[in-house]
Amino acid sequence: RGATKGLHSDSTSAEYTDATVMNAFDSDGFTVVSHAISNASSATYAAWNWKAATAFSNDASATSVGTIDSEGRTNTTAGFSIIKWAGTGSNGTIAHGLNAAPELIIAKNRDQADEWPVLETAYNGATHYLRLNSTAVSTSTSIIWNNTAPTSSVFSVGTYDYINGSGENYIAYCFHSVEGYSNIGSYTGNGNANGPFVYTGFRPAWILIKDTGSTNGWQLHDNRRPGYNPAEKTVDANTSAAEATGNDLDILSNGFKVRNTYGTANQNTSVYIYLAFADQPFKFSNAE
């Protein structure tokens, strides 16, 4: 979409253009300008970045892959792609550019004030959807993901404006687990300060957690805030609130252990989904 184009994960607002937030993606980073979102005087910031260096384009009628044209950028080694398409208003399939089925898809209608539908295959699957901008529980419907699990070549979309309104423009961020680099899964809370241990197979640098069955937010931890255990500093993807403390968890060599009883990470019997990325990827030196 370009460095001057913005979306907010805590908002349903449509895409905007503002060169004072950020104005360039560089070969070694990005350039911020003067906006409070990215560069207020004396404010502190965190940024999380994924590399998708390979251009991707699929003409569905020419390739017979999917039914809706798509384009974007991919990193098949890291299991990540960014895909855009124009909606048709009819059930369809979209090529995602990866070599395995996505386990997590985060999408947004760029043209309208619509919610951010999320597909996760770790627990409920394509019969349900979550909303990145909201605390809402996982909702059962066929009009978002057409009750159809992603495949190694395409993901399915229904007819709803959130995901496939006729003539409207969309963006999606697609992820699948990669051994030693990323892990997408689920765990069940126990409501105890001696919380669940979640095995990822690596020391995480970044962890996103969401309760699927209760109205708790999208809690985000990383190993830069504060940089030691317990990793208690969090931000929620679904709000504009400042950083919070107290949501303790330990980042370990092979996963993470929840050390709090907050509903955002450890409500008794609640099922949580998570997305985690490695601090030092074991297999791919360029994946981080």
C-alpha positions in Angstrom: 0.0 0.0 0.0 3.0 2.3 0.5 4.6 3.9 3.5 2.2 6.9 3.6 -0.9 4.7 3.8 -2.2 3.9 7.3 -4.7 1.6 9.1 -5.2 1.3 12.8 -5.8 -2.1 14.4 -7.9 -0.6 17.1 -10.3 1.1 14.7 -12.7 0.3 11.9 -11.7 3.4 10.0 -10.8 3.1 6.3 -7.3 3.6 5.0 -5.9 7.1 5.1 -2.9 8.8 3.6 -0.5 10.8 5.8 3.1 11.5 5.0 3.8 13.0 8.4 3.5 9.5 10.1 5.9 7.6 7.9 7.2 8.4 4.4 9.6 5.6 3.4 10.3 1.9 3.6 14.1 1.8 3.4 16.6 -1.0 2.7 17.5 -1.1 6.4 14.4 0.1 8.1 11.8 2.9 7.8 11.6 6.7 8.0 9.2 8.4 10.5 8.4 12.1 10.3 6.7 14.4 12.8 3.3 12.9 13.8 2.6 11.9 17.4 1.7 8.4 16.2 5.4 7.8 15.3 7.7 10.6 16.5 6.4 12.8 19.3 9.1 14.6 21.3 10.4 12.4 24.2 7.8 9.7 23.6 8.9 6.0 23.5 7.8 3.6 20.8 8.0 0.0 19.8 7.9 -1.4 16.3 7.5 -4.9 15.0 8.5 -5.7 11.4 8.1 -8.6 9.0 10.1 -8.9 5.8 8.2 -9.8 2.6 10.7 -9.1 -0.2 9.2 -11.1 -3.1 6.6 -9.5 -5.3 3.5 -11.7 -5.9 0.7 -11.5 -8.5 -2.0 -14.0 -9.5 -4.4 -13.7 -12.4 -7.0 -16.2 -11.3 -8.4 -16.8 -14.8 -5.0 -17.4 -16.3 -3.5 -19.6 -13.6 -6.8 -21.4 -12.5 -5.6 -20.8 -8.9 -8.4 -19.2 -7.0 -11.3 -17.2 -8.4 -10.3 -13.6 -7.4 -7.2 -11.9 -8.7 -4.6 -11.0 -6.0 -1.2 -9.4 -5.6 1.2 -8.4 -2.9 4.5 -9.6 -1.4 5.6 -12.8 0.2 8.3 -14.5 2.2 7.7 -18.2 1.8 10.7 -19.1 4.0 9.2 -17.2 6.9 5.6 -18.3 6.2 4.3 -14.7 5.7 2.5 -12.8 2.9 0.7 -9.5 2.4 -2.1 -9.9 -0.1 -4.5 -7.3 -1.6 -7.6 -7.9 -3.8 -10.8 -6.2 -5.0 -14.0 -7.8 -3.7 -16.6 -9.4 -5.9 -19.6 -9.8 -3.5 -19.7 -13.5 -4.3 -18.1 -16.5 -2.5 -14.6 -16.9 -3.8 -11.0 -18.1 -3.3 -7.8 -16.0 -3.3 -4.2 -17.0 -3.9 -2.0 -16.2 -0.8 1.4 -16.8 -2.3 2.7 -19.2 0.4 3.7 -22.9 0.1 1.6 -24.0 3.1 -1.9 -23.2 4.3 -2.2 -20.1 6.4 -3.1 -20.7 10.1 -3.8 -17.1 10.8 -5.2 -14.4 8.5 -5.8 -10.8 9.5 -7.8 -8.8 6.9 -9.2 -5.3 6.5 -11.5 -3.5 4.1 -9.4 -0.5 3.1 -12.3 1.5 1.7 -14.9 1.3 4.4 -15.3 1.6 8.2 -15.5 -2.2 8.7 -14.0 -4.5 11.3 -10.8 -6.5 11.0 -11.9 -10.2 10.5 -9.4 -12.8 11.7 -9.2 -16.4 10.8 -7.4 -18.8 13.1 -7.2 -22.5 12.5 -5.7 -23.4 16.0 -9.1 -23.7 17.7 -12.4 -22.8 15.9 -11.3 -22.6 12.3 -12.9 -21.1 9.3 -16.5 -21.5 10.6 -15.8 -18.7 13.0 -14.0 -15.3 13.0 -12.4 -12.9 15.5 -12.0 -9.2 15.2 -8.6 -7.6 15.7 -10.1 -4.2 16.6 -12.4 -5.7 19.2 -12.6 -7.8 22.3 -15.5 -9.7 20.8 -15.6 -13.5 21.2 -15.1 -15.9 18.3 -18.3 -15.7 16.2 -19.8 -18.5 14.1 -20.8 -17.4 10.5 -20.3 -18.6 7.0 -20.3 -15.1 5.3 -16.7 -14.3 6.3 -14.5 -17.3 5.5 -17.2 -19.3 3.7 -16.8 -22.2 6.2 -13.8 -23.3 4.2 -10.3 -23.9 5.6 -7.4 -22.4 3.7 -5.3 -24.6 1.5 -1.6 -24.5 0.5 -2.6 -22.2 -2.4 -5.8 -20.2 -1.5 -8.0 -19.0 1.2 -11.8 -18.6 0.9 -13.9 -15.6 1.4 -17.7 -15.2 1.8 -20.0 -12.4 0.7 -19.8 -10.0 3.6 -18.5 -6.4 3.3 -15.9 -7.0 5.9 -14.1 -9.4 3.6 -15.5 -9.3 0.0 -17.8 -6.4 -0.8 -18.3 -5.8 -4.5 -15.7 -3.4 -5.9 -14.1 -2.7 -2.5 -10.4 -3.0 -1.8 -8.9 -5.3 0.8 -5.6 -6.2 2.5 -4.7 -9.4 4.3 -1.7 -10.5 6.4 -1.3 -14.3 6.2 0.9 -16.5 8.5 1.7 -20.1 9.0 4.0 -21.8 11.5 7.6 -22.3 10.5 9.7 -24.7 12.7 12.2 -22.8 14.8 10.9 -19.4 13.7 7.1 -19.0 14.3 4.4 -20.9 16.0 0.6 -20.5 15.9 -1.5 -22.5 18.4 -3.9 -22.5 21.4 -3.8 -23.2 25.1 -6.4 -23.4 27.9 -6.2 -21.1 30.9 -6.2 -22.3 34.5 -6.9 -19.0 36.4 -3.8 -19.5 38.5 -0.8 -17.3 38.9 1.2 -20.5 38.2 -0.2 -20.5 34.7 0.1 -22.7 31.6 3.4 -23.3 29.9 3.1 -23.0 26.1 5.7 -24.8 24.0 6.8 -23.0 20.9 10.1 -24.8 20.1 12.1 -21.5 20.4 12.6 -18.5 22.7 9.9 -16.0 21.6 10.6 -12.4 20.8 7.0 -11.5 20.2 3.7 -13.0 21.4 0.1 -12.1 20.5 -2.6 -13.7 22.6 -6.5 -13.6 22.3 -9.2 -15.3 24.4 -11.6 -16.9 21.9 -14.6 -17.3 24.2 -14.6 -14.2 26.4 -14.5 -10.5 25.7 -10.8 -10.0 26.5 -8.4 -8.0 24.4 -5.6 -8.9 22.0 -2.6 -8.8 24.4 0.9 -8.3 22.9 4.2 -9.0 24.6 7.8 -8.7 23.3 11.3 -9.2 24.6 12.3 -5.5 24.3 9.8 -4.3 26.9 11.3 -4.5 29.5 13.9 -7.1 28.2 13.8 -9.5 31.1 11.4 -11.8 32.9 8.7 -11.4 33.9 7.7 -9.8 30.6 5.0 -7.7 32.1 4.7 -4.8 29.8 1.9 -5.1 27.2 -0.1 -3.2 24.7 -3.4 -4.4 23.3 -3.9 -4.4 19.5 -7.6 -3.5 19.9 -7.1 -0.3 21.8 -5.2 3.0 21.6 -4.3 2.8 25.4 -0.8 3.3 26.6 1.4 0.4 27.7 0.2 -1.5 30.7 2.0 -3.6 33.4 1.1 -6.6 35.5 0.3 -9.1 32.7 3.3 -11.2 33.7 4.6 -14.0 31.7 8.1 -15.6 31.4 9.7 -15.8 28.0 11.7 -19.1 28.1 14.1 -20.9 25.8 11.4 -23.1 24.3 8.2 -21.2 24.9 6.4 -19.0 27.4 4.8 -19.5 30.8 1.8 -17.3 31.9 2.3 -15.8 35.4 -0.9 -13.9 35.9 -4.6 -14.5 36.3 -5.8 -11.7 34.0 -8.6 -12.6 31.6 -6.5 -11.5 28.6 -4.1 -14.5 29.1 -5.3 -16.9 31.8 -9.0 -17.1 32.6 -9.9 -20.5 33.9 -11.1 -22.9 31.1 -10.9 -20.2 28.5 -9.2 -21.2 25.2 -6.6 -18.8 23.9 -5.0 -18.6 20.5 -1.5 -17.1 20.1 1.0 -16.1 17.4 4.7 -16.2 18.5 8.0 -15.4 16.7 11.5 -16.4 17.6 14.2 -14.2 19.1 16.9 -16.0 17.2 15.4 -18.3 14.5 17.1 -21.7 14.6 16.8 -22.5 10.9 16.7 -19.3 9.0 19.2 -16.5 9.7 17.2 -14.1 7.5 13.7 -14.9 8.9 13.7 -12.5 11.8 
